[in-house]
Every structure is written in structure tokens, then in C-alpha cells.
Amino acid sequence: MASLQLTLLPSSRFRTVPVRCAVERRELFNRIAPAYDNLNDLLSLGQHRIWKRMAVSWSGAKQGDCVLDLCCGSGDLAFLLSEKVGSNGKVIGLDFSKEQLSIASSRQRLLAKACYNNIEWVEGDAMYLPFSDTSFDAITMGYGLRNVVDKRMAMQEIFRVLKPGSSVSVLDFNKSSQPFVTAIQEWMIENVVVPVATGYGLAEDYQYLKSSIKEFLTGKELETLAVEAGFSNAKHYEISGGLMGNLVARY
């Protein structure tokens, strides 16, 4: 069984406010937090739950492991990881949004599964992880890397805190090289995502989605990013007809 002792880095190494536009992005996720789970269900027709189970499975997390869920949001992946590692394991859910973490913590109390006692929520920055080197047996990241200011730095931090032989599983929208898939994504954002978000008073907040996907990396670029960060191998899988993607990188 993995050791569950995590050492926080000195406060000078922990930054809660990233450079550039992250303050606005953090405020965005704080605003959408109350409607976030309902919107995920509506917009994906519940499929996001399948994709998240796939991401957790690809992480290689197992009983007794100490694992990290980056950009954990309201906790979906963290709860799945908790069930994987069991009561003898440890899960850290890290996010830069206090509102998202508050909802995650509330869900933890409401769901009240015994294994969920192994989850700890941490407000933090994916580019400056407040953990010692080689702390985790597995890491997941769902719909977070696309929103990080410096993706290279975040991947280097993931590599730093992973144990040798371990893997990270990164789920996100897929930036497809196929014009047809891109056209479908854009149509869905304009005709489904934004109208539904409008019903929650969040139309402007969800307008960022199209540009964030357009500015994201392709699967091949994500594989290259991971290898350059130090991972021995990386494979990006297109799922849901290429609309979504999952990067699996092994230390």
C-alpha cells in the first residue's frame, strides 16, 4: 500500500493567483459553479459520466494508492478515484475555484459514502502544485488543462509530483484535425451549449468554450507536450466520435 503522507511545499512555492488572465478565468468558474453539474448532464446527455469513468480507468489508480485529481471542479473524478483506491487510499482534489470546492465538499457530506472520507479538497494552482516530488501513484485532470494559462508548466508539475512508473490521465474536448468534427463542435456550442447556458443566465460565461477549444492543443501536440515534460510515452485517444479526447502519459 502506498504511503499516504503528503508534504506541502513551503508557502513561497504555493501561488493561488496565476499570471495573466487566470483571475478572470477563476471568477468565471466561481460564477458557473452552482449550475455546473446540471449543465454537464444536460449538455452531454449524461455521457460525461462515462468519459470520466474511462479517464479514471486509464489513470491506473488502484486500491491503497495516493492519487490527485487536478482542476477537480465539483468532484466527479475525485469521487470515482475514491472508490478505486478505497478506504486505505488517499485522494486529493485540487482546484483554484473556492465555489467549486465548496460544492465538492457539500457533495462529499451529502453522498456520505464511507470511502469518501479519504478525500481532501485543496485550493491551489495547477502550475504550482503544493506537493513534494513523487507524491502520487496516479493523477487525473478533467476539462482543466485547456483552461490553464501555461500548459507546459502544468504538465511539468504533473510529472514532478508523480511517482516513477505512474500515469496521468487527461480528459478534455478534442481539438480535431477533421473539419467535419470541428464543424459539429462549433454547431453544438452555438446551438446547444450557449442556448442552454442562457437559460441559467450564463450565456456570456459559456461563450469562451469555442475559443478555448480552438486555442487548445491537438492530440499529437498533447503527446509531444507530455514527452517533452519528461514522460516516457504518451497516447491520446479520441472518444465520442472525436468530440472528446483523453491523453494518457506514463512516467
Secondary structure, DSSP 8 states (H G I E B T S, - for coil): ----------GGG--SS-STTHHHHHHHHHHHHHHHHHHHHHHHTTTHHHHHHHHHHHHT--TT-EEEEET-TTSHHHHHHHHHH-TTSEEEEEES-HHHHHHHHHHHHHH--GGGGGEEEEE-BTTB--S-TT-EEEEEEES-GGG-S-HHHHHHHHHHHEEEEEEEEEEEE---S-HHHHHHHHHHIIIIIHHHHHHTT-HHHHTHHHHHHHTS--HHHHHHHHHHHT-SEEEEEEEGGGTEEEEEEE-
